[in-house]
Amino acid sequence: MKKLFLAMFVTAFAFNASAMPASDSNNGNDEQTTLAIRNLERSMELVDGVISKCFTGAGMKMEMKDVYDLKRHTHEDGTSDVWPYTAVMEAVNSILEGITALKDVAPEFYELDHEKYVNLLNDLYSSIRYYAGSYELVSYARTTKWYDIYGVHRGARPGEATVTGIENVYDDQMWLAREFIRAYKNTGKEVYKNRAEYLIEYILDGWDVCVDSRGNEYGGITWGPGYNSKHACSNSPVISPLVWLAEMYKGSDETTTHYYVNTDNTRSSKTVNKYEYYLDYAKKVYAWQKEHLYDEKTGCFHDMCGGVIGEIQYEEVDGVRYRKHVDIGGPGGTQFTYNTGTMLCGAVDLYLATGDEYYLNEAKEIATDSYEHFRGTRQTINGETYFPFPYDTDALNGFNAWFNNVLLRAYVDAVPYAEFENRLGAKDNNAKRGCDNFQDNLDYAYDNYLQDGFLPNNLLGGWESNTKTKAFHQVSYAAEYAKLVQYLVNTDESTGIKNFNKETAEKYVNVYAVDGRQVRSNVSRDKALDGLKSGIYVVDGEKHIVK
């Protein structure tokens, strides 16, 4: 990140003086706290601009317009698909997480803005029913009537969107499940958790449970029920939500039903523990994408297997009709930032859930390789160095603004785990470098190219010939700014162990491995992790990292 000077502090105070804490120390790091506060302010400004300029209606009738005309200072008529709409929910969730992260050092944000964004999230959730519809689906192991699945396009009335054939895709449901779980964590409202879990059930119904001649599952989730191709974007985005759900049910005896195909091609089902079910599927999805879409040359991931839609094939078993497995060939397509980003955060979450060093090593490698592959050529502007990430020169075509947002949030998650030894024998961290590059690029664009409250696709080069922008891109930048709040607040370069509260340092505690094994009992809290080998440990219900 660029070095911050006194003038920046003055500017930050000017944005929202009331948001600054009374303490002079800001937890010992004035510079990072001030930058985090400014990031949150900018994230809010971008989201508020999108809501005021690109939305019509209110409450349960909010409608998102796709394009904003910078010359006419108004939105155009076209309505956004569900994917960009979900990105608004993502940005709001990230803002709420940023507000919470700053609660101790800048409580005014929580007091003044938390309820506002909780209510906005609720309105967005209510209005998303315009994208919902119901239908009956014949899948690999059963036939089910699904209610309020989300279609690509907005319907005329709530619950009446078209969701058959290629009109709904599994990745849209995955992005939504992810945001519903985050919304549950941010608000405590059970309706979000229940909706997420229902969508996860629908998504896993798309997993290819058919088996080969050796009895091995083919695996992989097709792009949607109307497609045969299996995409990175319809697999790895569900890994983290699956881990999050599993964590919610850890230690619980709640069950669900697992549907599968036997070696004789008959279909069966069994009752399984939810924690084990969700975690097992997270591992299976990760393994499938690593096996089928990983590119050893770049360390990143291809877009898909099988580029032709083709006819969905069915077979009859014991008089019942099921979807049939279709061979789709090898990997191909562009290696987009988001398809690698979802694997990176998936590896981090699986490591946190299992303590398995395989996933830790995966996180290190993906963070390092993705940074080297996707980071653009060095640019020097006014004596400062910047590194761009892929962008679309035509603001109305392409999605790199949001794709990069997915990679950035993965970098933020990976920072504590991505440290490696470089060629010179020094410690390095490409996830951290990526976060710093994103911060620099966003700030340069905000300081030099902000127009009508919006940012250009080319963050370092400006608007070029573009006179229009997409709301989708603007909420992507908002989400990045808010995610960087968490990066700045949570960064502790001196240690990988979360600091204990001094007031409870003398408390005696038990220490557990992440798999539940007790490794220490009745030890002083401030010495709980001393001398332990590297890994993840649980102390008083909190996870701590020992490097």
Backbone torsions as a table, in degrees:
resi	resn	phi	psi	omega
1	MET	NA	148.8	178.4
2	LYS	-66.0	145.8	179.2
3	LYS	-66.0	135.7	-177.5
4	LEU	-94.5	133.6	-179.7
5	PHE	-107.1	174.2	-176.2
6	LEU	-56.5	-37.0	-178.7
7	ALA	-59.3	-33.7	178.9
8	MET	-66.1	-38.1	179.1
9	PHE	-63.4	-41.2	179.6
10	VAL	-62.4	-43.5	178.9
11	THR	-62.4	-43.0	-178.9
12	ALA	-62.1	-40.9	177.7
13	PHE	-64.1	-35.8	-177.9
14	ALA	-66.8	-30.2	-179.9
15	PHE	-61.0	-46.6	-177.5
16	ASN	-161.6	81.6	-176.2
17	ALA	-59.1	-34.0	-177.0
18	SER	-68.7	-19.2	-177.9
19	ALA	-80.8	-11.7	-179.7
20	MET	-79.4	140.8	-179.4
21	PRO	-72.3	158.0	-179.8
22	ALA	-72.2	-27.1	-177.6
23	SER	-63.6	144.7	177.9
24	ASP	-82.4	-17.4	-171.3
25	SER	-93.3	-25.0	-175.9
26	ASN	47.2	49.3	-180.0
27	ASN	59.4	31.9	174.5
28	GLY	79.9	6.7	-178.6
29	ASN	-145.5	76.2	-178.3
30	ASP	-56.8	-44.1	-172.4
31	GLU	-63.5	-49.2	-179.3
32	GLN	-66.7	-39.4	180.0
33	THR	-64.9	-42.9	179.6
34	THR	-63.0	-42.3	178.7
35	LEU	-66.2	-39.8	178.2
36	ALA	-61.3	-42.2	178.7
37	ILE	-63.3	-43.2	178.9
38	ARG	-64.3	-39.7	177.3
39	ASN	-59.3	-43.4	179.9
40	LEU	-64.1	-42.3	177.6
41	GLU	-58.5	-45.2	-177.7
42	ARG	-68.7	-37.6	176.3
43	SER	-60.3	-46.2	179.1
44	MET	-61.4	-42.8	-179.0
45	GLU	-61.7	-42.0	179.1
46	LEU	-65.4	-45.7	179.3
47	VAL	-65.0	-45.1	179.5
48	ASP	-60.6	-36.5	178.0
49	GLY	-65.2	-41.8	178.1
50	VAL	-64.4	-43.2	-179.3
51	ILE	-63.4	-43.4	-176.1
52	SER	-76.8	-29.2	-173.3
53	LYS	-104.9	-22.3	-172.9
54	CYS	-120.1	4.0	177.6
55	PHE	-117.7	145.1	169.8
56	THR	-120.1	162.0	-179.2
57	GLY	74.6	177.4	-178.2
58	ALA	-150.7	166.3	176.9
59	GLY	59.9	-121.7	-177.7
60	MET	-83.5	3.5	-176.7
61	LYS	-121.4	25.9	178.3
62	MET	-68.0	133.0	178.6
63	GLU	-128.9	128.8	-177.0
64	MET	-94.8	126.7	175.9
65	LYS	-91.3	145.3	-168.6
66	ASP	-79.4	-40.4	-168.7
67	VAL	-123.0	139.5	175.3
68	TYR	-115.5	129.3	-179.9
69	ASP	-93.2	113.2	-176.4
70	LEU	-70.2	-28.2	-179.8
71	LYS	-77.4	-39.8	-178.0
72	ARG	-89.7	-9.5	179.3
73	HIS	57.8	43.5	178.9
74	THR	-156.8	162.1	177.3
75	HIS	-81.3	160.7	173.8
76	GLU	-93.9	178.3	-170.0
77	ASP	-79.6	-26.6	-173.2
78	GLY	-60.8	134.6	-178.8
79	THR	-89.6	139.1	-179.2
80	SER	-69.0	150.0	170.7
81	ASP	-72.9	174.4	-176.4
82	VAL	-67.5	-29.8	-177.6
83	TRP	-62.9	-53.5	175.1
84	PRO	-60.5	-35.5	178.3
85	TYR	-60.4	-41.7	178.3
86	THR	-62.5	-33.7	-180.0
87	ALA	-63.2	-29.0	175.5
88	VAL	-67.1	-43.4	177.0
89	MET	-61.2	-39.2	178.0
90	GLU	-59.7	-47.5	-179.0
91	ALA	-61.4	-40.4	179.8
92	VAL	-66.6	-42.0	176.1
93	ASN	-60.2	-41.0	180.0
94	SER	-65.9	-37.5	176.0
95	ILE	-62.8	-45.4	179.3
96	LEU	-61.5	-39.1	176.9
97	GLU	-67.0	-36.3	176.8
98	GLY	-65.9	-41.3	177.3
99	ILE	-60.4	-43.2	179.8
100	THR	-67.1	-40.1	179.7
101	ALA	-62.0	-29.9	-178.2
102	LEU	-97.2	7.2	-172.5
103	LYS	-58.2	-38.1	-177.3
104	ASP	-74.4	-37.7	-174.8
105	VAL	-96.4	-20.4	179.1
106	ALA	-141.6	67.4	-173.9
107	PRO	-64.0	-19.4	-178.6
108	GLU	-61.8	-32.4	176.6
109	PHE	-59.9	-45.5	-179.3
110	TYR	-63.9	-43.1	-177.1
111	GLU	-67.2	-38.3	-172.9
112	LEU	-95.6	-28.8	-168.5
113	ASP	-120.0	-18.9	-174.6
114	HIS	-59.2	-50.5	-178.3
115	GLU	-62.8	-37.1	179.2
116	LYS	-57.1	-46.9	-176.5
117	TYR	-80.3	-26.0	170.9
118	VAL	-63.1	-43.0	179.2
119	ASN	-67.4	-37.8	176.9
120	LEU	-64.0	-42.0	177.7
121	LEU	-60.5	-40.8	178.7
122	ASN	-63.9	-41.1	178.4
123	ASP	-66.0	-41.0	178.0
124	LEU	-63.4	-39.9	178.7
125	TYR	-65.8	-42.3	179.3
126	SER	-63.3	-42.3	-175.5
127	SER	-76.5	-17.3	-178.5
128	ILE	-70.0	-10.8	176.8
129	ARG	-64.3	-15.1	174.0
130	TYR	-67.2	-20.1	177.8
131	TYR	-94.7	-2.5	-173.5
132	ALA	-91.8	149.3	175.6
133	GLY	-157.2	171.4	-177.2
134	SER	-128.5	149.5	178.3
135	TYR	-166.7	169.2	178.1
136	GLU	-101.8	132.6	-176.4
137	LEU	-122.7	130.5	171.1
138	VAL	-92.5	112.9	-177.7
139	SER	-112.3	-168.2	-174.1
140	TYR	-65.3	-26.5	-173.4
141	ALA	-131.1	-2.9	-178.8
142	ARG	-167.4	172.1	171.8
143	THR	-120.4	128.5	-171.7
144	THR	-140.4	143.2	170.8
145	LYS	-90.4	120.7	-178.2
146	TRP	-106.8	136.4	-175.9
147	TYR	-113.0	136.8	177.0
148	ASP	54.9	49.0	167.4
149	ILE	-85.5	150.1	-170.6
150	TYR	-96.6	126.1	177.8
151	GLY	-86.0	165.4	179.1
152	VAL	-64.6	-40.6	-173.3
153	HIS	-108.5	151.2	179.8
154	ARG	-72.2	135.6	177.7
155	GLY	-88.5	171.7	-179.4
156	ALA	-75.0	-26.9	-179.3
157	ARG	-138.8	155.0	180.0
158	PRO	-58.2	132.7	176.2
159	GLY	80.5	5.1	-175.6
160	GLU	-120.7	22.4	176.9
161	ALA	-71.6	153.7	176.3
162	THR	-77.8	126.0	-176.4
163	VAL	-130.8	12.4	-179.3
164	THR	-89.0	163.3	176.4
165	GLY	59.0	-129.3	-178.9
166	ILE	-90.7	13.4	-178.9
167	GLU	-84.2	-1.2	167.3
168	ASN	-141.0	145.4	-178.6
169	VAL	-128.6	150.6	-174.6
170	TYR	-69.1	-29.7	-179.4
171	ASP	-66.7	-35.0	175.5
172	ASP	-59.1	-41.0	178.7
173	GLN	-66.8	-33.7	179.9
174	MET	-67.3	-45.8	179.2
175	TRP	-61.3	-38.4	179.8
176	LEU	-69.8	-43.1	178.0
177	ALA	-57.9	-41.6	178.5
178	ARG	-59.3	-47.3	-177.9
179	GLU	-71.8	-30.8	177.2
180	PHE	-67.6	-38.9	177.2
181	ILE	-66.0	-42.2	177.3
182	ARG	-62.8	-40.3	178.4
183	ALA	-62.5	-38.6	176.5
184	TYR	-62.4	-44.1	179.4
185	LYS	-65.6	-34.6	-177.4
186	ASN	-80.1	-24.1	-174.6
187	THR	-121.6	-22.1	-176.3
188	GLY	78.2	6.5	-177.3
189	LYS	-82.2	120.6	-176.5
190	GLU	-61.4	-26.6	-177.3
191	VAL	-59.7	-35.1	179.0
192	TYR	-68.4	-44.1	179.8
193	LYS	-63.7	-44.2	-179.2
194	ASN	-62.6	-41.3	179.3
195	ARG	-65.5	-42.0	179.4
196	ALA	-62.0	-44.0	-177.0
197	GLU	-66.9	-35.0	177.3
198	TYR	-66.1	-42.8	178.6
199	LEU	-64.8	-38.0	177.2
200	ILE	-61.2	-40.5	177.2
201	GLU	-61.1	-42.5	178.4
202	TYR	-63.5	-44.0	-179.3
203	ILE	-61.6	-46.9	-177.7
204	LEU	-69.7	-20.0	172.8
205	ASP	-65.8	-19.5	178.0
206	GLY	-89.1	-3.8	177.1
207	TRP	-69.2	132.7	-177.1
208	ASP	-75.7	95.5	-178.1
209	VAL	-86.6	1.3	177.2
210	CYS	-63.8	152.6	-175.1
211	VAL	-118.8	152.0	178.8
212	ASP	-85.4	-172.0	-175.1
213	SER	-65.2	-19.3	178.3
214	ARG	-96.5	3.0	178.1
215	GLY	86.1	10.5	179.5
216	ASN	-89.3	136.5	178.6
217	GLU	-64.3	136.6	175.4
218	TYR	-68.6	-43.1	176.6
219	GLY	71.9	178.3	-178.3
220	GLY	88.1	145.5	178.7
221	ILE	-109.9	127.0	178.7
222	THR	-65.6	163.1	-178.3
223	TRP	-56.5	-37.7	176.6
224	GLY	-163.9	174.4	179.7
225	PRO	-61.3	-22.3	-179.1
226	GLY	-95.7	11.4	-177.6
227	TYR	-125.8	152.4	171.0
228	ASN	-98.0	-26.1	-178.0
229	SER	-66.6	146.6	179.0
230	LYS	-115.9	121.2	-170.7
231	HIS	-110.1	155.4	171.6
232	ALA	-59.3	-39.8	-175.9
233	CYS	-73.6	-11.5	176.4
234	SER	-107.3	16.8	176.6
235	ASN	-129.8	-70.7	-172.3
236	SER	-62.8	-26.5	178.0
237	PRO	-62.0	-18.6	-177.6
238	VAL	-89.1	-9.3	-175.9
239	ILE	-60.8	-54.0	-178.3
240	SER	-62.3	-46.6	176.4
241	PRO	-57.4	-35.9	177.2
242	LEU	-64.4	-42.7	178.3
243	VAL	-64.3	-42.4	-179.6
244	TRP	-61.4	-42.9	178.0
245	LEU	-64.5	-42.3	179.2
246	ALA	-58.0	-43.6	-179.0
247	GLU	-62.0	-33.2	178.9
248	MET	-67.0	-27.2	-176.6
249	TYR	-105.3	8.1	-179.6
250	LYS	-62.5	127.7	-177.7
251	GLY	84.2	-2.3	-179.4
252	SER	-93.5	154.1	176.6
253	ASP	-101.8	15.0	178.8
254	GLU	-66.9	145.7	-174.5
255	THR	-125.2	165.1	172.9
256	THR	-142.9	179.3	-178.2
257	THR	-106.8	129.7	177.3
258	HIS	-105.6	124.2	179.0
259	TYR	-103.4	138.1	-175.8
260	TYR	-153.8	172.6	-179.7
261	VAL	-112.9	133.4	178.7
262	ASN	-82.7	169.3	-179.1
263	THR	-64.8	-22.4	177.6
264	ASP	-91.5	11.7	176.6
265	ASN	75.1	6.1	172.4
266	THR	-80.2	162.0	-178.4
267	ARG	-106.4	144.0	179.5
268	SER	-141.8	170.9	174.9
269	SER	-146.1	157.6	177.7
270	LYS	-151.3	156.9	178.2
271	THR	-85.1	131.5	-177.4
272	VAL	-134.1	155.8	176.1
273	ASN	-68.3	134.1	-175.4
274	LYS	-62.5	-43.4	-179.6
275	TYR	-57.5	-50.1	-178.4
276	GLU	-66.2	-38.6	-178.1
277	TYR	-62.5	-51.3	-177.4
278	TYR	-67.1	-41.6	-178.9
279	LEU	-68.2	-39.7	178.0
280	ASP	-62.2	-41.4	179.6
281	TYR	-68.0	-36.7	176.5
282	ALA	-59.0	-43.4	178.7
283	LYS	-65.9	-40.7	-178.2
284	LYS	-66.3	-42.3	179.6
285	VAL	-64.7	-42.9	178.9
286	TYR	-59.7	-46.9	-178.1
287	ALA	-63.3	-40.4	-179.6
288	TRP	-62.4	-47.3	-177.7
289	GLN	-67.4	-37.4	178.4
290	LYS	-63.3	-40.7	-178.0
291	GLU	-71.6	-39.0	-169.3
292	HIS	-100.8	-23.2	-172.7
293	LEU	-123.0	-1.2	-177.9
294	TYR	-75.9	136.7	176.6
295	ASP	-108.3	110.3	-177.2
296	GLU	-64.3	-26.2	-178.2
297	LYS	-69.5	-38.0	-176.6
298	THR	-105.5	-19.9	-174.0
299	GLY	76.4	12.4	-179.6
300	CYS	-117.5	-168.7	-169.4
301	PHE	-125.8	136.6	176.0
302	HIS	-67.0	167.1	-174.9
303	ASP	-78.4	-38.0	-171.7
304	MET	-166.7	169.4	165.5
305	CYS	-117.5	122.2	176.9
306	GLY	85.7	104.5	-174.8
307	GLY	-96.4	-6.5	-177.3
308	VAL	-99.9	134.2	-179.6
309	ILE	-60.0	-58.9	178.9
310	GLY	68.9	166.2	178.5
311	GLU	-79.3	137.6	173.6
312	ILE	-70.8	132.0	-177.2
313	GLN	-104.6	146.7	-178.3
314	TYR	-128.8	160.7	175.3
315	GLU	-141.2	155.8	179.3
316	GLU	-109.3	126.7	179.9
317	VAL	-127.3	120.0	-177.9
318	ASP	53.6	38.1	176.6
319	GLY	80.0	6.1	-179.1
320	VAL	-115.9	138.5	-177.4
321	ARG	-89.9	133.1	178.2
322	TYR	-134.9	158.4	171.9
323	ARG	-70.7	146.4	-176.1
324	LYS	-109.6	145.7	175.2
325	HIS	-64.7	141.8	176.5
326	VAL	-127.1	127.9	176.1
327	ASP	-70.9	134.8	-172.6
328	ILE	-124.7	1.2	175.8
329	GLY	83.9	-167.2	-172.5
330	GLY	-89.5	-176.2	-174.0
331	PRO	-79.2	160.2	176.7
332	GLY	-172.6	-174.3	178.0
333	GLY	90.4	167.3	-178.2
334	THR	-65.6	143.5	174.8
335	GLN	-90.0	93.9	-178.5
336	PHE	-82.8	153.5	-178.4
337	THR	-60.6	-36.8	-172.9
338	TYR	-71.1	-31.0	-179.1
339	ASN	-71.2	-23.8	172.8
340	THR	-85.4	-35.8	179.4
341	GLY	-60.9	-39.8	-178.9
342	THR	-70.1	-30.4	174.7
343	MET	-72.0	-35.5	179.2
344	LEU	-64.7	-50.5	179.6
345	CYS	-68.9	-28.8	175.3
346	GLY	-64.5	-41.5	178.4
347	ALA	-63.8	-41.4	179.0
348	VAL	-62.4	-48.0	-177.7
349	ASP	-65.6	-37.8	178.0
350	LEU	-68.0	-35.0	176.0
351	TYR	-65.3	-44.6	179.7
352	LEU	-63.1	-33.3	-177.1
353	ALA	-81.6	-29.6	-171.8
354	THR	-114.6	-24.3	-174.1
355	GLY	73.0	7.3	-178.3
356	ASP	-75.3	119.8	-175.8
357	GLU	-67.9	-14.4	173.2
358	TYR	-56.4	-46.3	-178.5
359	TYR	-71.5	-32.1	175.1
360	LEU	-62.5	-45.7	178.5
361	ASN	-65.6	-36.3	175.3
362	GLU	-60.6	-45.3	-179.9
363	ALA	-60.9	-44.1	178.3
364	LYS	-59.1	-47.4	-176.2
365	GLU	-68.0	-44.1	-177.8
366	ILE	-67.4	-40.6	178.4
367	ALA	-61.2	-44.4	-179.2
368	THR	-67.7	-49.2	-176.4
369	ASP	-67.7	-40.5	-178.4
370	SER	-65.6	-38.5	178.8
371	TYR	-63.8	-43.9	-179.3
372	GLU	-68.3	-32.0	-177.5
373	HIS	-81.5	-42.7	-171.6
374	PHE	-94.3	-21.3	179.2
375	ARG	-65.5	132.2	-177.5
376	GLY	-81.3	-175.4	-178.5
377	THR	-69.4	139.2	178.8
378	ARG	-53.9	134.6	174.3
379	GLN	-122.7	134.7	176.7
380	THR	-108.9	119.6	-178.3
381	ILE	-127.5	119.5	-179.2
382	ASN	52.3	39.4	176.9
383	GLY	81.7	-3.2	179.6
384	GLU	-104.5	148.7	-177.5
385	THR	-99.6	134.6	178.7
386	TYR	-133.1	153.1	175.7
387	PHE	-128.9	112.9	179.7
388	PRO	-80.4	161.3	170.4
389	PHE	-113.7	166.9	-174.7
390	PRO	-52.3	139.9	176.8
391	TYR	-144.2	161.7	-179.8
392	ASP	-99.7	125.4	-179.9
393	THR	-68.3	-31.2	175.7
394	ASP	-94.1	112.5	-174.3
395	ALA	-63.1	-18.8	-176.7
396	LEU	-99.6	0.8	179.3
397	ASN	-133.8	125.0	-179.3
398	GLY	105.9	161.8	-172.4
399	PHE	-132.8	21.0	-175.2
400	ASN	-61.6	-28.5	178.4
401	ALA	-58.1	-44.6	179.6
402	TRP	-78.7	-37.7	177.7
403	PHE	-55.4	-44.7	-179.3
404	ASN	-65.7	-33.8	176.7
405	ASN	-58.7	-39.6	179.0
406	VAL	-66.1	-39.9	177.7
407	LEU	-66.5	-41.4	-179.9
408	LEU	-60.8	-45.9	-178.4
409	ARG	-65.5	-29.2	175.3
410	ALA	-69.5	-39.7	176.5
411	TYR	-60.1	-43.1	178.9
412	VAL	-59.4	-44.6	179.2
413	ASP	-64.7	-32.5	-171.2
414	ALA	-88.0	-14.6	-174.1
415	VAL	-49.0	-46.5	-177.5
416	PRO	-67.2	-12.4	-171.2
417	TYR	-119.9	-4.3	-168.8
418	ALA	-97.3	5.1	-177.2
419	GLU	-66.4	136.6	178.7
420	PHE	-143.0	170.2	179.1
421	GLU	-98.5	121.0	-177.5
422	ASN	-81.1	-175.6	-174.8
423	ARG	-62.6	-24.2	-179.4
424	LEU	-89.6	1.1	179.4
425	GLY	84.9	5.9	-179.7
426	ALA	-94.8	155.9	177.2
427	LYS	-74.2	136.7	-178.4
428	ASP	-138.3	165.0	-178.5
429	ASN	-155.3	101.6	-177.1
430	ASN	-75.7	-23.0	173.9
431	ALA	-65.1	-42.0	177.3
432	LYS	-64.5	-43.1	177.2
433	ARG	-58.2	-43.1	179.5
434	GLY	-60.6	-44.5	178.0
435	CYS	-59.5	-44.4	-179.3
436	ASP	-64.8	-38.6	177.2
437	ASN	-64.0	-43.7	178.8
438	PHE	-61.3	-42.7	178.3
439	GLN	-59.3	-47.4	-178.8
440	ASP	-61.8	-44.6	-176.8
441	ASN	-66.2	-44.4	177.6
442	LEU	-60.8	-46.0	-178.1
443	ASP	-64.3	-38.8	179.4
444	TYR	-63.1	-44.7	179.2
445	ALA	-64.7	-42.8	-178.6
446	TYR	-64.2	-39.4	-177.0
447	ASP	-78.0	-22.4	-172.4
448	ASN	-118.2	-25.6	-171.1
449	TYR	-127.5	6.8	-179.3
450	LEU	-58.4	124.9	-178.6
451	GLN	-137.3	123.4	-176.7
452	ASP	57.0	27.3	-179.9
453	GLY	81.0	10.2	-176.7
454	PHE	-122.1	160.3	-177.7
455	LEU	-111.7	150.8	179.5
456	PRO	-80.4	164.1	175.3
457	ASN	-65.1	-41.7	178.3
458	ASN	-86.9	91.8	-173.1
459	LEU	-62.7	-28.4	-178.4
460	LEU	-99.2	-12.9	-176.7
461	GLY	-115.2	-10.7	176.7
462	GLY	92.5	-165.5	-171.6
463	TRP	-76.8	-17.2	-178.2
464	GLU	52.0	-127.5	-177.9
465	SER	-92.8	4.2	-176.0
466	ASN	-76.5	133.9	174.7
467	THR	-119.9	5.8	178.7
468	LYS	-135.9	159.3	176.3
469	THR	-142.9	168.9	177.8
470	LYS	-108.7	139.3	175.1
471	ALA	-57.2	-33.9	178.4
472	PHE	-52.7	-46.4	-178.0
473	HIS	-67.7	-39.1	-175.5
474	GLN	-67.6	-39.6	177.6
475	VAL	-72.9	-21.6	174.1
476	SER	-66.4	-44.1	177.5
477	TYR	-65.7	-36.8	177.8
478	ALA	-62.6	-43.6	179.0
479	ALA	-63.5	-37.9	178.6
480	GLU	-63.9	-47.6	179.2
481	TYR	-58.2	-42.8	-178.5
482	ALA	-69.8	-37.6	178.4
483	LYS	-66.2	-34.3	178.1
484	LEU	-67.7	-21.1	171.9
485	VAL	-59.2	-47.7	-179.6
486	GLN	-63.9	-38.6	177.8
487	TYR	-60.1	-45.7	-177.4
488	LEU	-70.6	-39.6	-177.1
489	VAL	-73.5	-34.9	-174.1
490	ASN	-92.1	-8.4	-177.4
491	THR	-67.2	129.1	174.7
492	ASP	-142.7	92.0	-171.8
493	GLU	-72.5	-18.8	-175.3
494	SER	-80.4	-21.7	-177.0
495	THR	-155.9	152.9	176.1
496	GLY	-94.6	6.4	-178.2
497	ILE	-100.9	128.1	177.4
498	LYS	-63.5	132.2	-176.5
499	ASN	-65.6	136.4	175.8
500	PHE	-82.4	147.9	174.9
501	ASN	-65.1	127.3	-176.8
502	LYS	-58.9	-31.4	-177.7
503	GLU	-66.8	-21.9	-178.2
504	THR	-113.8	13.7	-175.8
505	ALA	-59.4	-33.4	-176.6
506	GLU	-88.4	1.9	179.3
507	LYS	-68.4	143.4	179.5
508	TYR	-96.9	132.9	-170.5
509	VAL	-136.9	169.6	170.8
510	ASN	-105.3	150.0	-179.4
511	VAL	-121.4	133.6	-177.5
512	TYR	-125.2	148.2	168.0
513	ALA	-72.6	163.3	-175.9
514	VAL	-65.5	-20.9	178.2
515	ASP	-85.5	3.8	175.9
516	GLY	100.3	-7.0	178.9
517	ARG	-72.0	132.9	177.3
518	GLN	-80.0	127.4	-178.7
519	VAL	-109.8	-20.2	175.9
520	ARG	-149.1	150.2	178.0
521	SER	-133.1	141.1	172.6
522	ASN	52.1	51.1	177.5
523	VAL	-109.6	154.9	177.6
524	SER	-60.6	133.4	-175.6
525	ARG	-57.0	-39.1	-176.2
526	ASP	-72.9	-11.2	177.9
527	LYS	-119.3	15.5	-173.0
528	ALA	-59.7	-34.4	-173.8
529	LEU	-105.7	1.1	-177.4
530	ASP	-60.2	129.5	173.6
531	GLY	78.7	-2.1	178.8
532	LEU	-74.9	148.4	177.2
533	LYS	-70.1	162.8	-177.3
534	SER	-58.8	143.6	-179.5
535	GLY	155.1	-167.7	-178.8
536	ILE	-112.9	133.3	-179.1
537	TYR	-131.6	153.7	-179.1
538	VAL	-112.6	121.7	178.7
539	VAL	-125.8	118.7	-178.3
540	ASP	53.6	39.9	177.2
541	GLY	79.3	-0.5	179.3
542	GLU	-106.5	141.1	177.5
543	LYS	-87.5	136.8	178.5
544	HIS	-131.2	146.4	-177.0
545	ILE	-107.6	131.2	171.6
546	VAL	-111.7	121.1	-178.0
547	LYS	-87.9	NA	NA
